[in-house]
Amino acid sequence: MSIQKMKHRRQRTILSFAYLLFAFLLSGCGQDASSAEEKIKEDLAKLEQAAEERDLGPLKKAILDEYSDNEGFDKKSIIQFIQLRFIRQQSIHLLTRIKSVEVLAADNAIADVLVAMAGRPLDDVGTLMGMSADLFRFEVELKEQNDNWKVAKANWRRATPDEFL
């Protein structure tokens, strides 16, 4: 694989992760575990649309200042990278699947999320199987802060189409 292709894949991975971050701007103070899980799922749908519209505002709010990930990014660097990708991407379409949400404590949760990203609409898994899309699996650590859940840490890897089924 050429260095250019490797750089492009890394950029697409990071961009997908940034869109995932939109999914975790949620209120949660005083909620029980099941309602916090439901809120994560509801907000994912709302913020997926914001990501497709390339709205950076909610992203900034959804990331803790102490953010870190397995690519070595901090909050400032991931936001700068995403701003650049928003400028370059003409069309952003996502398909997300929340595999699990585990509320560990009143202010701590972990979510396992699949994200497919393409330049054309991804209506369902059937559509995904018939097109070229970047597929990723994210494990995201969330912290409740000031009545909102925010992304504290993230790890990701490439996913397979079978994982979306």
Order of alpha helices (4+ residues) and beta strands (2+ residues): alpha-beta-alpha-alpha-beta-alpha-beta-beta-alpha-beta-beta
